[in-house]
C-alpha cells in the first residue's frame, strides 16, 4: 500500500473511533490500496468503492459484528470528504450487500438508527443518511424485492422525506408563529444574527424544565439571538422532529446551522459562535 493510502486509512481509523476499544478486538478488513494509485482523490475513491469487499456480512460472531460496526462508523464518517457522486456509488455498493438477507437487514437497520438517525450520535450526518436512504429505496423498489420488503420500502421513503427537510446548509422553511406578546409573525421576517427555533410540547415535562433553564442561560440573554417557540404540529409538513424539545439554529439568512439537536448541543454551539 502506498503512502497516501496508509495516510488516509490511518486518519480514518484513528481519528473517528467512537466505539469502546476491547482487548483483542479484530480490526475491520480494510482494502489494500494498490501502489499504482498516487493521488489522494484516487485513493479515497478506491477506498470507498472497495471498502466492504473483504468483510464477511454473514459472520454473526460478536467479534465480527463489532468489527463491522466500527467499519460502518468509519465508513459514514469519511463519506463527507467525498463528492456526492462517489458517496452515492459507494453507498449503493454497501446497500446491495447489507440488504441481501433478512438477517442483514435487521443489522443494517440497527446501525443506521443508532449512528445516523440518533441525534446524540457523534457521526450523525443527514446528508450521508440521505444517500443511504436513497440507495435503500432503490434496492427495495426493485421488482424482485418490492413485494417482499413493502414495509421496509414504506418506512425508508418516510425517513428519506423527513431527513431531506431543512438539511444543514439549506435555507430553513418559512412558517407562521405567535410571539411572546401574542402577535402573529413569520420566521422569514425576523432580523437577527442567530435564530434559535425551539419545537416543544407544552405537556412535555422535559420541555418545561428546558424552558425554565433557558430563562437563566447567559448566552440566551444575548440580543443577537432571537428565540422562536413553535409546536411541532404547526410545522410538521416542513420540519422533522425526532423528540421534544428539539432545536434548530439558523443564521441571519435563515440558513440551517444545526438541525433537530438537543438543548445542550444548541447552547454549546451558540456559546462558541455567538457574536
C-alpha angles and dihedrals in degrees: 000000000000127000095260091051092050091047095052094045092046092051091045095047100041100032101051106041111137100156125089113267111237127195112264091005108169115242120240108258102247119194119262106244113220120247089235090071107089108165131073092234093053091046092052092048093049092046095052096040093051098030099115101034096102098040119101106223091184096058103100097181113130092242094053092044090053092048089050091050091053089046090053092050092052091043095057092040094056092042095086090062090065128074121259095259094052090046091053094046096047093043089051090056091050093049093051089059100034094052097042095107137022090248091054091047090057091052091043092054092049093053095044093048094046100045107024106026097040111091090207092059114114090217099044110140121165093199091057090042090053090054089052093048094047091052090046092052088052091051096047091045094061112112092243092054106029099086097039094047101035092129093050091048092053093047093047093050090051092050092047092051090054098040090055092057115104097344118191109277095030129100111266118245114260122243143167121251140169115245127217090272092056095254122139112239141167126235091228091061095058115109110200138122089237133021121197113199115199116195107196146161114227089215093051111107092206089052091053092050091047093052090051090052092047090060090064098036108118097209092055090060088068107112089217089070117074117196120213119189119198138162115246089230089063094057103025093123093059106023128059117212122185095183141350132287094038126172136207123189118206133182127228091281092051090252111158111247098167127016129203095341134154124264090253092052092049094048092048091052094047092046091054097041105032117129 
